[in-house]
Amino acid sequence: MERIKADDLYAYRFLSEVAVAPDGAHAAFVSRRARDDGKGYYACIHLLDTATGAVRPLTGNGDEAAFRWLDSNTLIFPSCRTGDQPGKTAFYRLDIRGSEAERAFTIPLSVKQFHPLPDGRWFVLTRRPMTPPEDLPADQPQPGRDYTVFDELPFWADGLGMINGTRMSGWIFDPADGSVNQITPPTYDMEGAAVSPEGSRILYWGVSFEGIRPDYRQLMLYDLATGQTRSLVPDGKYRITQVGWWGTDIWFEGGDPHTSVSRSPKLYLLNPATGDCRTFCAPDGFLGTSAIGDMSLGGDSLYAVRLQRDVTALLRFDKVGNFAPVASYEGIACFDIIGENAYLAAFRDHRPQELYRQPLSGGEPERLTQFHDAFLETRQISRPEHITFRSRDGQEVDGWVIRPSGYEPGKKYPGVLNIHGGPKAAYGSQYYHEMQLLAAGGRFVFYTNPHGSDGRGQDYFDLVGRWGTIDYQDLMDFTDEVLRRYPDVDADRLGVCGGSYGGYMTNWIIGHTQRFKAACAMRSISNFVTSISTCDKGYLFLLEHMGLNALERKGVIWDESQILWDKSPLKYVRNVTTPTLFIHSNTDYRCWMDEPLQMFTSLRQQGVPSKVVLIHQEGHELNRSGRPVNRLIRLNALCDWFDQYL
């Protein structure tokens, strides 16, 4: 059997958008795979027969990444095909019983989300400038092409680029006459929408702002019959994170924007007719997972996923506030509920994603797809071994160790500590290509969920004002525990790596210990004084994580620059002797590229071996959704660096 290779990335299938037909006879989902040229992903819609378990592809153009059921036999989806024009979105209708897809209509907007309405109209979301651009002569300087104006916060956003002066707006499209009418105010920036069960109202959430986008969210209700919009919650009351219909009621997950970002939100139930709003549940933690989550209704219950320590649980809630797990997986990407079953795109048995059918009564799930069977039969997979240790405050902390491919007891191997992002993210036992690749290169790979990680409740993930303290201690203690339990890990050949918050911690670690012989900081932060002002979430997220409430500070961060500097790895760069690689993207607006460059320049000036691999036209999500060819550049650079120095 072969060892895992970097370009095995091309063998994986990434599943999403699971949705069951109204009659429950079929489920559809999207499958993505890397294109052969490495410049993107081939996406197509697959169909599952829920009675037989048979799965077949429905589309083949390669860009069908979203869809909706119109009825139990008909799908509609956007797709770019011959003759389609930029700035417009063509939709195609497909009968699953065997006909070819037919063009249904074209919406004169670049559609980001779409929702069918019972009367044949559509509610769609698009990002557009608040003020239409002037029609300037071609020989004149053009905004966006020749220059950009910043007069708002945020002025850019990771994955979106320059967003200054733009808003995600909501529109009603009528295929009968091709008209589009905006229903949201010009300054309103939407985050999502949901059509009521009877189809007469549109629930949407986001915030209206000018100048600085606040951290609270507004909850709005639009009446299709009257064209009237009303606010459902007072402005500034909630930091709303998730919303949906629950019969005639509305549920949402929200917290107080005037309290710390580390405070667990509550679940609220709102009656839109009376305006009554009550807390119905206060779970200790966030719904969804640190990677991706979903919600679905089934009967009188609300189903949601949540990370619970080292597994992702499918939970069932009732309106009284009771909740209980239905099943646990290594990871859940998305799901839908019909009848007595859930259909999930999930990780299980340490294999890449597959589609599963999970009885809501509990019990073992049924795997419905075999996308990775042939691949797994030809590869050496090293399963992670779960271990625990006690942190200095007495908490039991989870960790995992992957032995090198072809491991021989008694032989010494280098080891690599891998640190997750977030910090409110978490590792588990699910399949990770990067971890398998590092192990395939003859290394022990170990990773843990230090304080600040998700899945353990508010007290555990509260790291506000404490970055580089107890989390650093956990990581060092975990490394000691791995060396104690696995004597074949060579303590003189240790490496450390991580991305985002994990990149920050990598930069922090090399300034506080010389025990690691090589490091790789990916999409990292080195200087909070600069990142607060350049990160797309810096003036809110980062500021609050440093313990400086953005609403109270009113943006005046320089008065507290010493706090920011004390938490900055760059302050401790004189202590660094570890050869360090920085991997970054030049359009990463979550962690702007000045962050690794500051560390790199400082290390070079003091003679520490260092290098920057700056990948073009990618953002913060390079390692998860970047173009395959660029993801390979990252993986190969990481492995080559450790080969050189370990």
N, C-alpha and C positions, 0 to 999 in steps of 0.2 A: 504493500500500500504506500501511496505517496504522502509526503508531508504537505501541510497546508502551504500554499504559495500566495503571494500578494495578488496575482491576477485571478485567483479563485473568486475574487469579487464578481467576476463576470458570470459565475455559475449560480449565483444566488437569485432568488425571487423575493421581492418585497411586496407584501400584501397590504391592502388598505380598502377603505370604502365599502365594507361589508354591509349589505342591505338585503332584507328578505322581502319578497313580493307580497302584496296584500293578502293573497290566498294561502301563503306559506308553502306553495308547491315548489318554488325556486328561490334561490338566493344568488345575488350577483356580487362580484367583488373585482377590484382592480389588482392586476399583477404587473409589477415593474421589473425590468432587468436591464443591465447595462448594455448599451448599444455596442456593436463590434468596433466602431471607430473611437469609442471612449468619450465621446463628446456630449453624451446625454443618456437618457433612459427610454427604453421602449415600453410603453404602457398600453395595456389592452384590458378589456372587460371580459371576465370569465363568468360562466353560468353553472350553478350547482343545481342538480335535481335532488331535492331534499328527500324524496322517497327512495331513489336508487343509489344516491351518493355519487352519481356520474358527474364529472366536471369537464366542460369544454370551453374553448375560447369563443367569444362572440364577435370580437372586432379584431382587425388586423392592420389598421393604418399606423398604429404605433404611438398615438398621442391621446388616447381616450382614457383620461385620468380621473374623470368624475362622471356621475350619471344620476338620474332619478327614475324611480318607477312611476309611470303614468297610470298604469293599471297592472293587473297580474300577468299580462302578456307583452307589455310594451315598455321599453326603456327609451329615455331621451338623454342625449349627451352632447357636449361641445366637442368639436374636432376641427383641426386645421386641414383642409383638403384643397384640391385644385380650385383656384379662382377666389379663395377667401382673401379678404382685405385686412390690412393692419388696422387696429382700432375698432374692429367689428368682431363679433363672435357668432359663428355659424353653429346651429344645433341640428342634430340628426335624430330621427325616430327609427327605432328598430323593433320589429316583431320577433320575439324570441323563438317563435314556432318555425322560423326558417327563411324569412324574406331578407332581402338586402336592406341595409340602412338607407333611408331616404332623407334628403334635406327637409327639415321642418320649417325653419325660419332663421333669419339672421338678425341679431340685436346690434344696433349701431353703437355699442359700447364694448370695452374690453372687460368682460364679465369675470368676476372673481368668485362669487357665490351665486346660486340660483335656486329659487323655490317656486314650484308650480302652484297656481291658485285655482280654486274650483271652477271659476268662470272662464278658464282658458287663458287668462293673463298670467304674467310671471313677475315675481318680485326678484330683482337682481341687485347685486352690489358691485360697485366699481370704484377704483381710485382715480380721482380727477382733480385738476386744479380748482380751487374755489372760484377764481376769476378766470374765465376763458382767455387764453393767450392772444395777444394782438396778432393780426395777420400782417406781418412785416414783409417788405420786399426781400427777396432771396439774397440780395447783396448787402443787406443790413445785418449787424450782429444779432444772433438769435438766442433768446434765453434758453437755457438747458443745453444748447450746443456750444455756444461761445462763452457764456457766463452763467453763474447761478447766484441767486440772492438768498441770503439767510436772514430771516427776521423772526423766527419762531424756535421754540424748543418742544420736541426734538426737530432738528433740521434734516437728519437722515435716520434711517432705520435699517438694521441688518436684514438682508433678503429683499428689501424694497429699494434701497438706494436713497437718492435725494427726495425727501417727502415734504420739504418746506412749502407751505402754501397749498398743499393738497389735502383732500379728505376722502375717506371711504364713505361713499354716499349710497343711498337706497333709491331705487327707481322702479316704477311699474311699467312693464312693457306689454303692449297689446298686439299680438300677431295679426289681428284682423286688419289693422290699418298701419302697423309698423311704428306706432307712436311710443315715445318714452317720456315719462313724467317723473321728476324728482320729488320725493316725499319728505326728505330730510332737509333741515335748514343748511344753508351754505357752510356754516362753521362746525357742523356736527360730524364727528369722526366715528363711524360705526365699527363695532368689533364682530357682530354676528346678529342673526335674526332667526326667528322661528314662527311659522304660521300656526295659528290656533287650530285645534282639532276639527272644528266645523268650517274652517277656512275663511272666516269673515274678518279676522284681525291679524295684524302682524306685530309681534313682539320684537323689539330690537333694543340693543344696548351699546353704549359707547359714551362719548362725552362731547359737548359743545365747548369750544374754547377759542380764544384769540391770544396769541403771544406765547403762552406756556401751557402745555397740556398737563392737567392735574392728574392726581393719582386715583381720584374717585371715579365712579361710573354712574351714568344715568340709565334708568330703565324706562323705556317709552312704549306706548301702545297706539298703533295706528288702526283706525276703523275704515275698512275698505268701502263701506256703504256711504259714510258721511264725508270721508276724506279728512277727518279730524284726528289730531294727535294729542295725547295727554301724557304727562309724566306720572309714573307710578310710585316713585320714591323721591324724597327730598334730595336736592342737589347737595353733594358733599357728605352724605351720610354713610355710604358704603363703598368699600373697595371691592367691587363685584368681579368675580372671576369666572363663574359659569351660570347659565340661565336656561330654563326650558319650561314647557307646558307640562302640567300634571292634571289631566282632565280639564276641568274649568278653572283650576288654580294655576298659579305660576310658582315655580320653585327657583331659588337662586342661592348660590354660595357667595357669602360676602363677609367682609371684615371692616373694622373701623379704620379709615385712612389716617386718623390721627394717632393710631397706635403703631407699634413696631411691625415691620413686615414679617417678623418671625411669629406673630400671634396667629394661632389657628383660626380659620374662619368658621362661621356657623352656617347652618342650612336654614333658609327661611321659606315660608309658605305664604303667598300673597293672594288675596281674593281681589281680582281686578274690578269686580262690580262694586264692592264696598270699600276697597282700599285697605282693609284689615291686613296686617302683616305680623306674623309671629315666627319666633324661632321654633322649629320642630325637631331639630337635632343639632348636637354640638360635638361631632366626632373630633377626636384629638388628632388633627392632621388635615391634609388637603385631599379632596377627591381627585380622580385621575392619577396618573403616575408621573414621575419626574420626566419620563420620556414622552409618552403620549397616552391620552385617556379618552374615554367616550362615555356617553350616557344613553340609556334607552328605557322605554316604558314597556311593561308587560303586565296586563291586567290592572290591578290596583297598586302595583308596586313600581318603584323606581329602582333601576339597576345602575350601578356605577362601579368603576374599578378604583382600587386604591392600593398603593404599595404598603404591605404589612411586613416590616422587617426585611426578609430576603425573598419574599414572593409577592406576586401581584394577585390580589383577591378580587373576584367578582362578588360584589355586595348587593344585597336586596334591602331596600328601605321601605317602611310604611309611613303614613302621614302622622302617626303617633310619635315617631322618632326612633322606633326600633330598627335595628339593622343587624344583619348576620351574613357571613360569607356563604356563597353557594359553592364555589370551587376556587382553587388556587393554581396559578401557572407561574412559570419562570418569567414570563412577560406577556402582556396583552397589548396589541397594537390598536385594535378596534373590535366592535362587536355589534350585534343586533339581536333582538328578542322577538320570537314568534311562538305562540302557544306555550308548550312546556319545554322549549329548548332555546338555548343561546347559540349563536354562530359566531365564532371568534377567529380572528387572525392572531395567532399566539405562538409563543415559544414554549416548548415542552420537551422533556427527555434530552436536553442539551443538543437540539438540532435547530437549524434555521427555521424561519416562520413557515407554518402550514395553517390550513383551515381546519377548525375543529367544531364538532357539535357537542355541546355540553348540556345534559339534562338539568333543568332548574331544580329538580328534586335532589340533586347531588349525584355522586357516583362518578365513575370513570368516563371521560370524554371519548368520542370517536374521531379519529383523524380521517379527514375527508380528502386530503390532497397528498400527493407523493412527489412534490416538486424537487425534493432534495435526496430522494432515496438513492439514485444512481451515483450522485456525487459522494454521499457519505460512505458508500460501499468501497470507494477507491481512495479514501483519505484517512490518515492517522489523526484521530481526534483525541486530544488530551482533556479528560473531564476535570473540571475544577473540584478541589477537595475543600469542603467547608470546615473552617476552624473558628474558634472564639477565643477572646482574651479579655481581661478586665482592664478598663481604663482607670486612670488615676482617681476618678471620682466614684469608682465602684461599679460602673455600668459594664454590662457584657456587650462586647463589640464583635460584629461579624466580619469575617475575612475569608478569602479564598486563595488557594494555591494551585497553580497548574504546573505539573512536572514537564520537563523538556521532552520533546518527541524523541523516541528511542532511548529513554532514560535507562541508565545502568547504575544500580546501587553501588555506592562506594566511590564513584567518580565525581569530581568537583565540577560544578557548573556555575556560570554567572547568574545573577538574579536581577529582576527588574520590578521595582515598585511602580504600579500604575495608579494614578489618582484621578477620580472622577470630577466632573464639573459641577456647577450649581452656585453655591455649595449644596443647595437643597436638591440633590440628585441622589442616586444610590446605585450600587452594583448588586448583582445577584448571581445566580448560577446559570443564567441563560447564555446562549451561544454568542461569543464575540469573535469576530474575524480577527481583529487586531491582537487580541490576547493569544489566539491560536497561532497566529503568524509569528509572534515573538517567541512562543514556546517551540515552534517548528525550527527556529534558528538555533536551538540548543540552549535555551535559557529557562530557568525557573521564572514564572510570572506570578506575582502576588498583588492582591488588591483588597481594600477594606472600605467600610463605611464609617468614617470617623464622626465625631460630633459635628453637627451641621448637616448631616445626611437626612434624607427623607425616610419615612417608614417606621419611625420610632416615637412619634409624638412631638409635641411642641417643645418640651423641655430639652429634648435631645437635639432638635434641629435649630434651636435658637443659638445662633453664632454672632448675633449683632454686636459689633464692637470688639469681637474676640477673634477675628481672623488671625491666624499665626500663633495661637496660644494652645488651647486644649486640642484643637484639630492637629496641630503640629506634634504635640505629645502623643496623640493616638497613633499617628503614622510612624513615629519613631519606635513606639512600644510594639506596634504590630510587626515592624521589621525585626526587632529583637526576638519576638515570639516565633517568627518564621525561621530565623537562624537557629533558634533553640530546637524547634521541632524537625527541621529539615537540615541535618548536618552536611548534606551534599551541596547546599548553597554556599558558594565561596564568598565569605564576608569581605574579601579584598577585591571582589569584582561585582559590585552592586551598581545598578543604574536606577534612575528615577525619571518618570515622565508623567505628563498630564496635560489636559486641555481646559481652557477657560479658567474657572476657579482652580482646576488641577494644574493649569499652567502657572497661575499665580503662586500656588503652593510649591511648585517645582522651583520657581525663582526664589521663594522665601527659604526653602530648605537649603539650597546651595549657599545661601548667605548665613546660615546658622549651623551648618555641620559640614565636615569634609569627608564623611563616611562614604559618600557616593562618588564613584570614579567617572561617571558620565551622566549627563542630564539632557533631557529634551523638553523644552517648554513650548507648548502649542497654544495658539490663539490666547496669549497670556496677557496679564497685567503686571507692570513693574513699578508704576508710579501713580498713586491715587490722586495726587495733586493735578496731574494732567488727565488721567482717565475720567475723573469726575466731570470734566468739561468737554470731553470728546466722545465718550461712549454714548450710544443712543439712549441708554437708560441711566446714564451716570448721575444726572441731576436728581433722580428719584431713587432708583434701586441701589446704586453703589453708595450714595450719600447716606441712605438709611441703614445700609449694612455696616457702615462705619459708626453707627450710633448717632448720626446727626439727622434728625427728622427734617425732611425737605420742606414740609408745610410750615414748620416753626422757624426754620432758618431763612425762609424766603429767598433762597438761592445765594445767600451771602456765605460762601464756603471759605473764603480766604482767612476769615477770623479764626478758623479752626485748622489752618494748614498744618500745624504741628501734629495734630492727631492723624491727619492723612499721611504725612510724611513718615511718622513713626510706624505706620502699617505698610509702608511701601518697601518691597524688596530692594529697590534701587538704593535705599539708604544704607544697606548692609553689603553693597557690592564689593567693598574693600576686603571682605572676608572670603570672597569666592576664589576657589582654586580649581573647581570642577569644570572640565571641558563641557561646554554647553551648546546645544543646537537649538535654534529658535525656528519653528515652522509657523508661518502666518499667511494670511490672505490679504491682498492689497485692497479689497473692498469689504473687509470685516469691520462693520460699524458698531458691533457690540464691544469689541476690544480693538481700538484703532491701531494701525501699524506703527505708530510712534512708540508704543509700549515695548515691543521686543527690540526696536532699534536703540532705545536708550540703554537697555541692558547690554546689548551687543557692543555698542560703542565703548561703554565703560569697561567691559571685560577685555576688549581688544587693547584698550589703552594701558591696561595693567598686565598684558601679556598672557591672559588666560585663553587657551584654544577655544574658539567659538565661531559659529557660522549661522547665517540666516538663510533659510529657504523661503522666499516670498513668492507665493503662488498667485498668479494673476486671475482676475475676474471671478474670484470666489469670495464667499462670506464666512461668517462664523460657523455655519453648518457644513463646512467642507468635509469633515470626517463622516457625516451621515448622509448628506444629499448632494454633495459636490459632484462635478462631472467625474466619471470613473477614471479618466486618464489623470486627473489632478489628485484624486484620492490615492492612486498608485504612487504618484510622486511623493506624497506625504508618507505613505507606509514604507516605501523603499528608503527614503531619507532617514526615517526613524531607525530602521533595522541596520542600515549601513553605519550609522553613528555608533550604535552599540557594538557592532562588529569591530569597529576601529578601536574603541576605547575599553571594551570589556574582554 
